Amino acid sequence: MKSIRSDRPLAAVLVLGITTSLLVYLCLSIRFRDTPYTHFYRPNGPELWRLADQRLSRSLEHLNFLQDGGWKYPASAGENVDVCIGIMTAKRAQHYVLQLVSSLISHMSGDDYRSTRLIVLNGDVENSEDTSILRSVGINVVDSVLSPNEYHWYHRIRLGYAQMLDLCRENSRYTLILEDDTISTSRWLKKLRSGMQGLPRDNNWFLLRLYRTEKFDGWGNAEVPSLLVFGSLLAFVTTYLASRLAPRLRYSKKAMLALFAIVMANAIALPLLLNRWTFFPYRPGIVETPRMSCCNQAFLYPSAATGELAAYLRRPDLADIGVDFHIDDFVYAQPDTRRQFLLVPSLFDHTGLFSSGRANGTLLSNQGNFKKHHNSLTFVEEDS
């Protein structure tokens, strides 16, 4: 401490640098506390709960209205359709699947119904409350071939996903697989058809993501050296300019090194905390994406190309992890022929606040991915 006091330039650099850094981080924590993809995000739990209850209430009212009016989703089981919509669900206290189906139906028109087929794969025999409501409005509900206690939960999800791909492959041009805790944007099918015009004209694509969470758009390993170079250059320029403006600083090597270290640390830390998406957001339209395991809330495939993926997901040697990781491995085993794209803005959003994971019939503890609400920044539920 005595040596620092005797070196006034060093003391000034430390006090000014640390104080400025703290003020910057305080301002950023306030500015980005409502931005889910940054590390400054502080979710408003009660508000999320209120919105979830409100959405469920509206969905139940909508489905009851359809049921009372005798409305049925047009049957198209044996007909050729443009899009087969597959939803995987299990028993949940939050009734997410009812919200999704209500959202899909309310955002479609008569022509949309005739060009789609909707299948719900029920992975839980105890899920009779939700499935009875869905069947009452003409939704095709297929019970899983697996018993509730058969295999690990992730194993069952993986086999269920393969089953859904098989169910949708026949008589459909495209297969859209949705997790049950999602909702759709308004006129989602019209927007999908419009957005697909940007896909490669030679149809050289395998997967189109219709949802993304900016939460996981972090800096890749290949970009870390770039951050180090950027931080070093900024620190060098800052230190040089400071030494020119404050000549006494040049006589303290410790002060110069301290300033260099503080600037470099902040130049690297701030981009990491703010997330890559803050600096390089995707433009609206079709974007070919880098490898990203998360998340499989809304995947669109050419139906004719899903046979190999279904067979791959049934392999007994695959680990019991999330199906999105396995899909990612499958896609990037042949990246040139299984190209992956993203449609911006998102046509679906993630609304789940609770996991559905189970092991031996028992609900799994929070797995970490539901501690924050992983939604899409670009999603707009209703628009003109």
C-alpha positions in Angstrom: 0.0 0.0 0.0 2.9 2.4 0.8 4.5 1.8 -2.6 1.2 2.6 -4.3 0.8 5.8 -2.4 4.3 6.8 -3.3 3.6 6.2 -7.0 0.9 8.8 -7.6 0.3 7.9 -11.3 -0.3 4.3 -10.4 -2.7 5.3 -7.6 -4.5 7.6 -10.0 -4.8 4.9 -12.7 -6.1 2.3 -10.3 -8.7 4.7 -8.7 -9.9 6.1 -12.0 -9.8 2.8 -13.8 -11.7 0.8 -11.2 -14.2 3.6 -10.5 -14.9 4.1 -14.2 -15.3 0.3 -14.7 -17.8 0.0 -11.9 -19.8 2.9 -13.1 -19.9 1.5 -16.7 -21.1 -2.0 -15.4 -23.7 -0.3 -13.2 -25.1 1.6 -16.2 -25.1 -1.5 -18.3 -26.8 -3.6 -15.6 -29.6 -1.1 -15.6 -29.8 -0.7 -19.4 -29.8 -4.4 -20.2 -31.6 -5.9 -17.1 -34.6 -6.6 -19.4 -32.6 -8.0 -22.3 -32.7 -11.9 -21.9 -29.6 -12.7 -24.0 -27.2 -10.6 -21.9 -25.6 -11.5 -18.6 -27.2 -8.5 -17.0 -30.7 -9.9 -17.4 -32.8 -10.1 -14.3 -36.1 -11.8 -15.1 -39.3 -10.5 -13.6 -40.6 -13.7 -12.2 -44.1 -12.5 -11.1 -44.7 -10.9 -14.5 -43.7 -14.0 -16.4 -46.0 -16.1 -14.2 -48.8 -13.6 -14.7 -48.4 -13.7 -18.5 -48.3 -17.5 -18.5 -51.6 -17.7 -16.5 -53.1 -15.1 -18.8 -52.1 -17.0 -21.9 -53.4 -20.3 -20.6 -56.7 -18.7 -19.7 -57.1 -17.3 -23.2 -56.2 -20.6 -24.8 -58.7 -22.6 -22.8 -61.4 -20.1 -23.6 -60.6 -20.3 -27.3 -60.6 -24.1 -27.4 -63.8 -24.3 -25.4 -65.4 -21.9 -27.8 -64.4 -24.0 -30.7 -65.6 -27.2 -29.0 -69.0 -25.6 -28.1 -69.4 -24.5 -31.7 -68.6 -28.0 -33.1 -65.5 -26.8 -34.9 -63.1 -29.5 -36.1 -59.6 -29.3 -37.5 -60.0 -30.5 -41.1 -59.0 -34.1 -41.4 -56.2 -34.7 -44.0 -54.6 -37.9 -42.7 -54.3 -39.5 -46.1 -54.0 -36.4 -48.3 -51.0 -34.7 -49.6 -50.3 -31.5 -47.6 -47.7 -28.8 -47.8 -46.7 -28.9 -44.1 -47.2 -31.6 -41.5 -47.1 -30.1 -38.0 -45.8 -32.5 -35.3 -46.0 -31.6 -31.6 -44.5 -33.7 -28.9 -46.1 -33.4 -25.5 -46.3 -34.9 -22.1 -48.4 -34.2 -19.0 -47.6 -30.8 -17.5 -49.4 -28.8 -14.9 -49.1 -25.7 -17.2 -51.0 -27.3 -20.2 -48.5 -25.8 -22.7 -49.7 -27.9 -25.6 -53.2 -26.3 -25.4 -51.6 -22.9 -25.6 -49.6 -24.0 -28.7 -52.5 -25.6 -30.5 -54.8 -22.6 -29.8 -52.0 -20.3 -31.0 -51.6 -22.2 -34.2 -55.3 -22.4 -35.0 -56.0 -18.8 -34.2 -53.2 -17.7 -36.5 -54.3 -19.7 -39.5 -57.0 -19.3 -42.1 -59.2 -21.8 -44.0 -56.7 -22.3 -46.8 -54.0 -22.9 -44.2 -55.9 -25.7 -42.6 -56.4 -27.5 -45.9 -52.7 -27.3 -46.7 -51.5 -28.7 -43.3 -51.8 -31.7 -41.1 -51.5 -31.5 -37.3 -50.4 -34.4 -35.2 -49.8 -34.4 -31.5 -47.6 -37.2 -30.1 -48.6 -37.9 -26.5 -45.7 -39.3 -24.5 -47.6 -39.6 -21.3 -50.6 -41.9 -20.8 -51.7 -39.8 -17.8 -52.1 -36.8 -20.1 -55.8 -37.5 -20.7 -57.0 -34.0 -19.7 -55.1 -32.2 -22.5 -55.5 -34.9 -25.1 -59.3 -35.2 -24.6 -59.6 -31.4 -25.3 -57.5 -31.7 -28.4 -59.4 -34.6 -29.7 -62.7 -32.8 -29.2 -61.6 -30.2 -31.8 -60.4 -32.7 -34.3 -56.7 -32.9 -33.5 -55.1 -36.2 -34.4 -53.5 -37.4 -31.1 -51.2 -40.4 -31.3 -50.1 -42.1 -28.1 -46.4 -43.0 -27.8 -45.5 -46.6 -28.2 -43.3 -46.3 -25.1 -44.5 -46.8 -21.5 -43.9 -43.9 -19.1 -41.2 -45.7 -17.2 -39.4 -47.2 -20.2 -35.9 -45.8 -20.8 -34.5 -42.5 -19.6 -36.6 -39.4 -20.3 -34.1 -38.1 -22.9 -34.1 -41.5 -24.5 -37.8 -41.4 -24.8 -37.8 -37.9 -26.3 -35.3 -39.0 -28.9 -37.3 -42.0 -29.9 -40.5 -40.0 -29.9 -38.9 -37.4 -32.2 -38.0 -40.2 -34.6 -41.6 -41.5 -34.4 -42.9 -38.0 -35.2 -40.6 -37.7 -38.2 -42.0 -41.0 -39.5 -45.6 -40.0 -38.9 -45.1 -36.8 -40.9 -42.9 -38.1 -43.8 -45.8 -39.6 -45.8 -47.9 -37.3 -47.9 -46.3 -34.1 -46.8 -43.8 -31.8 -48.5 -42.3 -30.3 -45.3 -42.2 -31.5 -41.6 -42.5 -28.9 -38.8 -41.6 -30.3 -35.4 -42.6 -28.1 -32.4 -42.0 -28.4 -28.7 -45.2 -28.1 -26.8 -44.1 -25.0 -24.8 -44.0 -22.7 -27.8 -46.5 -20.2 -29.4 -46.8 -19.0 -33.0 -46.7 -15.5 -34.4 -49.7 -14.1 -36.3 -50.0 -15.4 -39.9 -47.1 -17.7 -39.3 -47.7 -20.0 -42.3 -47.9 -17.1 -44.7 -44.7 -15.7 -43.2 -43.0 -19.1 -43.5 -43.8 -19.4 -47.1 -42.6 -15.9 -47.9 -39.4 -16.5 -45.9 -38.6 -19.8 -47.6 -38.2 -17.9 -50.9 -34.7 -17.0 -49.6 -33.6 -20.6 -49.3 -31.1 -22.0 -51.9 -32.9 -22.5 -55.2 -31.3 -25.9 -55.6 -33.1 -27.0 -52.4 -29.7 -27.9 -50.9 -30.9 -27.5 -47.3 -31.8 -29.8 -44.5 -33.0 -27.8 -41.6 -34.7 -24.4 -41.2 -34.9 -23.0 -37.7 -38.0 -21.0 -37.0 -37.0 -20.0 -33.4 -33.8 -18.9 -31.9 -32.8 -17.5 -28.5 -30.2 -14.9 -28.5 -29.2 -16.1 -25.1 -26.8 -18.7 -26.7 -25.5 -16.5 -29.4 -22.2 -16.1 -27.6 -18.7 -15.7 -29.0 -17.4 -18.9 -30.5 -14.0 -20.4 -29.7 -12.7 -19.2 -33.0 -13.6 -15.6 -32.1 -11.8 -15.6 -28.8 -8.4 -14.7 -30.5 -10.2 -11.8 -32.2 -11.3 -10.5 -28.8 -7.8 -10.8 -27.5 -6.4 -8.9 -30.4 -9.1 -6.2 -30.2 -8.5 -5.8 -26.4 -4.7 -5.6 -26.9 -5.0 -3.0 -29.6 -7.5 -0.9 -27.7 -5.4 -1.1 -24.6 -2.2 -0.1 -26.5 -3.9 2.9 -28.2 -5.5 4.0 -24.9 -2.2 3.8 -23.0 -0.3 5.6 -25.7 -2.9 8.5 -25.8 -3.0 8.7 -22.0 0.8 8.9 -21.9 0.8 11.8 -24.4 -2.0 13.7 -22.6 -0.4 13.0 -19.1 3.4 13.0 -19.5 4.0 12.1 -15.9 2.3 8.8 -16.6 5.3 7.8 -18.8 7.6 7.8 -15.8 5.6 5.0 -14.1 5.9 1.6 -15.7 3.5 0.2 -13.2 0.9 2.8 -14.0 1.3 2.1 -17.7 0.9 -1.6 -17.2 -2.1 -1.1 -14.8 -3.9 1.1 -17.4 -3.1 -1.4 -20.2 -4.5 -4.3 -18.1 -7.7 -2.5 -17.0 -8.5 -1.4 -20.6 -7.7 -4.8 -22.0 -9.8 -6.7 -19.4 -12.8 -4.4 -20.0 -12.5 -4.6 -23.8 -12.7 -8.4 -23.5 -15.2 -8.7 -20.7 -17.8 -6.3 -22.0 -18.4 -8.1 -25.3 -18.7 -11.4 -23.5 -21.2 -10.0 -21.0 -23.3 -8.1 -23.7 -23.4 -11.1 -26.0 -22.3 -11.3 -29.6 -25.8 -10.5 -30.8 -25.6 -7.0 -29.4 -22.8 -6.2 -31.8 -23.7 -8.4 -34.8 -27.5 -9.0 -35.0 -28.9 -11.0 -37.9 -30.8 -9.1 -40.6 -34.3 -10.2 -41.4 -34.5 -13.0 -43.9 -32.7 -16.3 -44.4 -29.4 -16.7 -42.7 -27.1 -19.8 -42.9 -26.1 -20.4 -39.3 -23.0 -21.7 -37.6 -23.1 -24.8 -35.4 -25.6 -24.2 -32.5 -26.9 -27.1 -30.5 -29.7 -25.2 -28.7 -32.6 -25.1 -29.3 -35.1 -27.4 -31.1 -38.4 -25.6 -30.3 -39.3 -25.2 -34.0 -37.5 -27.1 -36.7 -38.6 -27.4 -40.4 -37.3 -30.2 -42.6 -38.0 -31.4 -46.2 -40.0 -34.4 -45.3 -38.3 -36.6 -47.9 -35.0 -36.0 -46.2 -35.9 -37.0 -42.6 -35.6 -40.8 -43.0 -31.8 -40.9 -42.2 -32.3 -38.6 -39.2 -35.1 -40.8 -37.8 -32.8 -43.9 -38.1 -29.9 -42.0 -36.5 -32.0 -41.0 -33.5 -32.9 -44.6 -32.9 -29.3 -45.7 -32.6 -28.9 -47.5 -29.2 -25.4 -46.1 -28.7 -26.5 -42.5 -28.5 -26.1 -40.8 -25.1 -29.1 -39.8 -23.0 -28.9 -36.0 -23.6 -31.1 -33.5 -25.3 -32.3 -34.4 -28.8 -31.1 -31.0 -30.1 -27.5 -32.1 -29.4 -28.0 -35.3 -31.5 -29.7 -33.4 -34.3 -26.8 -31.0 -34.3 -24.3 -33.8 -34.5 -26.2 -35.4 -37.4 -26.4 -32.2 -39.3 -22.7 -31.4 -39.0 -21.6 -34.9 -39.8 -22.2 -33.8 -43.4 -22.4 -30.0 -43.3 -22.2 -29.6 -47.1 -25.3 -31.6 -47.8 -27.2 -31.0 -44.6 -27.1 -27.2 -44.5 -28.8 -25.4 -41.7 -30.6 -22.1 -42.0 -32.4 -19.6 -39.7 -35.4 -17.5 -40.5 -35.4 -14.0 -38.9 -37.5 -12.9 -37.2 -38.6 -15.9 -35.3 -42.0 -17.4 -36.1 -42.3 -19.2 -32.8 -41.3 -18.3 -29.3 -40.5 -20.3 -26.2 -42.9 -19.8 -23.3 -42.0 -22.7 -21.0 -40.9 -21.8 -17.5 -40.8 -25.4 -16.3 -39.1 -28.5 -17.6 -41.0 -31.6 -18.5 -38.0 -33.9 -17.9 -38.7 -37.1 -16.0 -36.8 -40.1 -14.9 -38.6 -43.3 -13.8 -41.9 -41.3 -13.8 -40.5 -38.6 -11.4 -40.1 -35.0 -12.5 -36.5 -34.1 -12.8 -35.1 -31.2 -10.8 -34.4 -28.0 -12.6 -31.8 -28.8 -15.2 -30.4 -25.3 -15.4 -31.9 -24.3 -18.8 -35.2 -23.0 -17.3 -33.6 -20.6 -14.7 -34.0 -17.8 -17.2 -36.8 -17.4 -19.7 -35.2 -18.2 -23.1 -37.3 -16.4 -25.6 -36.6 -14.8 -28.9 -35.9 -11.1 -29.1 -37.2 -10.8 -32.6 -40.5 -12.6 -32.0 -43.8 -10.5 -32.4 -46.9 -12.4 -31.3 -49.4 -10.1 -33.0 -48.8 -7.6 -35.7 -50.7 -5.8 -38.4 
